[in-house]
Amino acid sequence: MNDKAKIEGILLVSGSKGISVVEIKKMFDNKTADDIKEIIKEISKKYENDDECGFTIKVFGNTFYLLTKSNLKNDIEKVVTNYRKTPLTPAIMEILSIIAYNSPCTISTVENIRGTSADNIIKKLESWELIKNIGRSDTPGRPFLYTTAQKFFNIFGIKSLSSLPKIDEIESFDDSDFFESNRVENEEI
């Protein structure tokens, strides 16, 4: 079996969790991370240039995903109807933004910035795997530290926190433009 087939297979079975180059590298004794990225790039080009293929490869953060092409969305939704959206309310988005811009941070940091309790929403964000606990602060009481998780990057279609708009740009910020303009489209595969 050739290397492309092996990588296609692992991308397929990794499903919604995706897979990193480090994990893919475990399949090969003689491939570097750059070799694997180059193979993924070749597979991705093949998919993009083939109108009879319904797949595409996307990278969010450091994780690769085998996905269906976006132009199939309406057709797929006719068949797959069990998809349930959980809305991100303004309060949830506010807390998620505070954590993203102040990462890593404690609940008290979020509450000081927001001016109200954040415990329940932070628990919800953690259960949705949008944020994660990365340990404890060295400050008195040793509170938990939170940062964004891989799923945050997946949902918002960005590669890193540095892709977020700068704080001083936010007043003139149009969120619909941001999420489309910053979506990673096989950038540096």
C-alpha positions as CSV (number, residue, x, y, z in Angstrom):
1,M,0.0,0.0,0.0
2,N,1.4,3.4,-0.9
3,D,1.9,6.3,1.5
4,K,-1.0,8.4,0.1
5,A,-3.4,5.6,0.7
6,K,-2.2,5.2,4.3
7,I,-2.6,8.9,5.0
8,E,-6.0,9.0,3.4
9,G,-7.1,6.1,5.5
10,I,-5.9,7.6,8.8
11,L,-7.5,10.9,7.9
12,L,-10.8,9.1,7.3
13,V,-10.8,7.1,10.5
14,S,-9.7,10.0,12.6
15,G,-13.1,11.5,11.9
16,S,-14.2,14.6,13.7
17,K,-11.2,14.5,16.1
18,G,-8.8,15.0,13.2
19,I,-5.1,14.1,13.4
20,S,-1.8,15.9,13.7
21,V,1.3,15.3,11.6
22,V,3.1,14.0,14.7
23,E,0.4,11.3,15.0
24,I,0.5,10.4,11.3
25,K,4.3,10.2,11.5
26,K,3.9,7.2,13.8
27,M,2.7,5.2,10.8
28,F,6.1,5.6,9.0
29,D,9.6,4.8,9.9
30,N,11.3,6.8,7.1
31,K,9.1,10.0,6.8
32,T,9.7,13.4,8.2
33,A,7.0,15.9,9.2
34,D,7.7,17.8,6.0
35,D,7.4,14.7,3.9
36,I,4.0,14.0,5.4
37,K,2.8,17.6,4.9
38,E,3.9,17.3,1.3
39,I,1.9,14.1,0.8
40,I,-1.2,15.7,2.4
41,K,-0.8,18.7,0.1
42,E,-0.7,16.4,-2.9
43,I,-3.9,14.5,-1.7
44,S,-5.6,17.9,-1.0
45,K,-4.8,19.2,-4.5
46,K,-6.1,15.9,-6.0
47,Y,-9.4,16.4,-4.1
48,E,-9.8,20.1,-5.0
49,N,-9.2,19.4,-8.7
50,D,-11.5,16.5,-8.9
51,D,-15.2,17.5,-9.4
52,E,-16.2,13.9,-8.9
53,C,-14.7,13.8,-5.4
54,G,-16.7,15.0,-2.5
55,F,-13.8,15.4,-0.1
56,T,-11.4,18.1,1.0
57,I,-8.6,18.3,3.6
58,K,-8.6,21.2,6.0
59,V,-6.2,22.2,8.7
60,F,-7.3,24.0,11.9
61,G,-4.6,24.6,14.5
62,N,-2.2,21.8,14.0
63,T,-4.8,19.2,13.2
64,F,-5.8,17.9,9.7
65,Y,-9.4,16.8,8.9
66,L,-10.9,14.9,6.0
67,L,-14.2,16.8,5.3
68,T,-16.9,16.9,2.7
69,K,-16.6,19.8,0.3
70,S,-18.7,22.8,1.4
71,N,-20.7,23.0,-1.8
72,L,-22.3,19.6,-0.8
73,K,-23.7,21.1,2.4
74,N,-27.3,21.5,1.2
75,D,-27.5,18.1,-0.3
76,I,-26.0,16.4,2.7
77,E,-28.4,18.2,5.0
78,K,-31.3,16.6,3.1
79,V,-30.2,13.2,4.4
80,V,-28.4,13.9,7.6
81,T,-30.9,15.7,9.8
82,N,-29.8,14.7,13.3
83,Y,-27.3,17.6,13.4
84,R,-28.1,19.8,16.4
85,K,-26.7,23.3,16.7
86,T,-25.9,24.6,20.2
87,P,-26.0,28.4,20.0
88,L,-23.1,30.4,21.4
89,T,-25.0,33.2,23.2
90,P,-23.5,36.6,23.6
91,A,-22.5,35.8,27.3
92,I,-20.8,32.6,26.1
93,M,-19.0,34.4,23.3
94,E,-17.9,37.2,25.7
95,I,-16.3,34.7,28.1
96,L,-14.8,32.7,25.3
97,S,-13.3,35.9,23.9
98,I,-11.9,36.9,27.3
99,I,-10.2,33.5,27.6
100,A,-8.9,33.6,24.0
101,Y,-7.4,37.1,24.4
102,N,-6.0,36.5,28.0
103,S,-4.9,32.9,27.6
104,P,-4.1,31.4,29.9
105,C,-6.3,32.9,32.5
106,T,-8.2,32.1,35.7
107,I,-12.0,32.4,36.4
108,S,-11.3,35.4,38.6
109,T,-9.6,37.2,35.6
110,V,-12.7,36.5,33.5
111,E,-15.0,37.7,36.3
112,N,-13.0,40.9,36.9
113,I,-13.1,41.8,33.2
114,R,-16.7,40.8,32.7
115,G,-18.0,42.1,36.1
116,T,-20.2,39.0,36.8
117,S,-19.9,35.3,37.7
118,A,-18.5,33.1,35.0
119,D,-18.4,29.7,36.8
120,N,-21.4,28.1,35.0
121,I,-20.4,29.3,31.5
122,I,-16.8,28.2,32.0
123,K,-18.1,24.7,33.0
124,K,-20.3,24.7,29.9
125,L,-17.4,25.8,27.6
126,E,-15.2,23.1,29.1
127,S,-17.8,20.4,28.6
128,W,-18.2,21.5,25.0
129,E,-14.4,21.2,24.7
130,L,-14.0,24.8,23.6
131,I,-11.7,25.6,26.5
132,K,-9.5,23.4,28.6
133,N,-7.9,23.5,32.0
134,I,-4.1,23.5,31.6
135,G,-3.1,23.5,35.3
136,R,-3.0,25.8,38.2
137,S,-1.7,29.4,38.6
138,D,1.1,30.1,41.1
139,T,-1.0,32.9,42.6
140,P,-2.5,32.4,46.1
141,G,-5.2,29.8,46.2
142,R,-3.7,28.2,43.0
143,P,-6.7,28.7,40.8
144,F,-7.2,26.8,37.6
145,L,-5.8,28.2,34.3
146,Y,-7.9,28.0,31.2
147,T,-7.1,28.4,27.5
148,T,-8.8,27.7,24.2
149,A,-9.0,24.0,23.0
150,Q,-8.6,22.5,19.6
151,K,-12.3,22.6,19.0
152,F,-12.3,26.4,19.4
153,F,-10.0,26.6,16.4
154,N,-12.1,24.1,14.4
155,I,-15.4,26.0,15.0
156,F,-14.0,29.4,14.2
157,G,-11.8,28.2,11.4
158,I,-8.6,29.7,12.6
159,K,-5.1,28.3,12.9
160,S,-4.0,30.1,16.0
161,L,-4.9,32.8,18.5
162,S,-2.7,35.2,16.6
163,S,-5.3,35.1,13.8
164,L,-7.8,36.9,16.1
165,P,-8.3,40.6,15.4
166,K,-6.2,42.9,17.6
167,I,-8.1,44.6,20.5
168,D,-7.7,48.1,19.0
169,E,-9.3,46.9,15.7
170,I,-12.4,45.5,17.4
171,E,-14.5,48.8,17.4
172,S,-14.6,48.7,13.6
173,F,-14.9,44.9,13.6
174,D,-17.5,43.1,11.4
175,D,-17.6,39.5,12.7
176,S,-19.0,38.1,9.4
177,D,-16.0,39.3,7.5
178,F,-13.5,38.1,10.1
179,F,-14.7,34.5,10.1
180,E,-14.7,34.2,6.4
181,S,-11.5,36.1,5.8
182,N,-9.5,34.2,8.5
183,R,-10.7,30.8,7.6
184,V,-7.7,28.6,7.0
185,E,-7.8,27.1,3.5
186,N,-5.0,24.6,3.5
187,E,-2.5,27.3,4.6
188,E,0.9,25.8,5.0
189,I,-0.2,22.2,4.8
